[in-house]
């Protein structure tokens, strides 16, 4: 395949795996920067562009079979940068959402943990499931909740809306269903597992003190989907 492209045969295969992920992350960062500088978008919109966009790196890593060591290393680097960005304006606009939160840091950490666990088990689809639920479910839930959330509730000091929580459930169910349909087929267990994972993810997202949901939602969703599949499908 590489021989059909002049010059690519001299590029190490590992670089051909890493390059698409790196290009995608750079594109998302540039997109967020452009929206921040050339529009009047709110800081939360900028953050969600990064939040949703960068989550797709896990799909690239899965599809291209990027080694776990690369994913873990990238997670460590990203975690260090996000921690530093809370003190220095390295990533302006990404962390400034009007509340004290370590969500961006937890997000980066969760990717490394999921890659370490599920690449080792040769089940990368569960890492993708957890991260994509966090990316799309939490991302859209926050946007919908802020714009259309009229029915509020509070948990441990965090204010949520039923509209946002419903969005989280529906999107999480869709993400889980699509990934599990692709990997285990159209079984009744697929739909049941997806529903249970979606409800569980929504419950975890409701507890978002200091942004901890960016860690608990992807880890919890992936772990539950894996365990239920072992119980209901593999046996």
PyMOL commands that set and color helices and strands:
alter all, ss='L'
color gray80, all
select helices_A, chain A and resi 2-4+8-10+13-38+43-55+57-63+68-85+89-91+103-120+124-148+162-184+188-206+209-211+213-234
alter helices_A, ss='H'
color red, helices_A
select strands_A, chain A and resi 152-155+158-161
alter strands_A, ss='S'
color yellow, strands_A
deselect
rebuild
show_as cartoon
